[in-house]
Amino acid sequence: MKIFLSYASPDQASAQMLAKKLEAKGHQVWDPERDLVSGSDWASTLMKQMKSAEAMVVLLSPEAVDSRWVSQEIEFALGAKRLQNRLIPVLVRPTRNIPWILRELQLIKLGDNPEKVAEEILERLHHSQHGSQATK
């Protein structure tokens, strides 16, 4: 499964740690900080990657909640039918003003066990795949 990571720059270490765990479980993770090439048309590359993603994991922190880019990525995911039930919010640090819609999606707390968080993300994605196949 192709997973798009959305996060603010200060959360890059957490994002890389989580990406490693998800990739170790056989998933392709697209990380804008890692995978965007200098000099490329980043806006169209981001859009292309979001359109091809099968899931989005958004890391929430005070910086992410204030980030215009993270907000736009969340809006895209909420509007993309194929990402229905596949937008997974992960709380990196205590954060105020988390958009209500993300709180409704059941936050996963990163804590100190990224392996457990990766398992929970994959469990939710597994359920979303089976749920969408049942409605076809």
N, C-alpha and C positions, 0 to 999 in steps of 0.2 A: 504494500500500500504506500502511496506517495503522501507524505505528511509535510505540510507547510508550517514552519515555526514563525510565530509573530511575537516580537518582544522589543523592548527598548535596549539601547546599547549597554547601559549599566548592568543588564542581566545576561550579558553574553556568556559568562562562565557557566551559569546555570543552564542556559540554552545548549551549550556545547556538551555538557555532562549528560543532559537528557537526550540529546540527539545521538550520542554514542550508544546509550542504552537501547534506544529504539532501533538504531541501525544494527546493533548486535542481534536483535530479534528478527532481522530480515526485512526491515522496512526502509524505504528510501526517504530520507529527511532532507528537505530543502531549507537551508538556513541563509537568509539574506546577507548577514554579516560575513559568512564564510564563503558563500557561493556566488555572490555578485562580483563580477570582474571589473576592475578599475577601467574607466573609460567607456564602459558599455552604457547602453540606454537603459538605465536602471528602472525607470518607470514602466516601460513596456516589458522588461524582463520580469519584474515583480508581477505584473498583471498576467503574463503568460504562465508563470509558475502557480499563481493562485488559481487560475482557470483550470490548470491540469491537476491540481491537488485533489486527493480523495478525502482529506481531512485537514483540519487546522488546529494546532495547539497554540494557544495564546498564553504567554507568561505574564502574569499580572504583578505589578509593583507600582509604587507611587509614580515613577517615571513613565511606565507604560500607560497608565491611566491618563497621564497628561500628554502623551505623544499623539500628534496628529496622524502619523503614519500607522501606528497600531490601531487607532480608532477607525481609520479607513479600511484596514485589513479586516477588522471585526465586522464592519458594515458589509463588506463584500461577502464574507462567509455567511452572515445572517441572510443575505439576499440570494445566495446560490442554492438552488434546490438540491443539487447533488451533495451539498455539505450539511443538509438537514440532519440533525443529531450527530454531526461529526465535527462540531466546534467544541473543543475541550479547553476550559479555562484552568490554568494551574497558578495557584497563589505562591509567589516567590517570597514575598515579604508582606507583613501587615500593611494594608492599603485601604485608605478611605476613598469614598466616591467610586467604588466599582459599579459600573453600569448594572442596573437591576436585571437586565436580560441575562447577563453573565452569572449573576448570583442564582438565577433560576435554573441554570444549567448544571448546578452542583459543582462547586469549586473543588479541585484537588489541591491539597496543601503539599508543597514540595518538601518541606522539612529536610531531614538529613538522610533520606533513603531514596535516591533517584531510581534505584532498581524497582522498588515497590511502586513508585509513581508511574514508571514506564509500564509495569504490569497492569496497573489500574487504567491507564490510557488505552492500552491494547484490549483490555476486557470491555471497555465501553465501545470501542470501535467494532469489536466482534459482535456485540449485541446490536449495534446500529446496522451492521451489514445483514444480520439475520432478520431483523425487524423489517428492513426495507425489502428483502426478498420475499417475505411472507405477504406483503401488500401488493406484490406485482401480479 
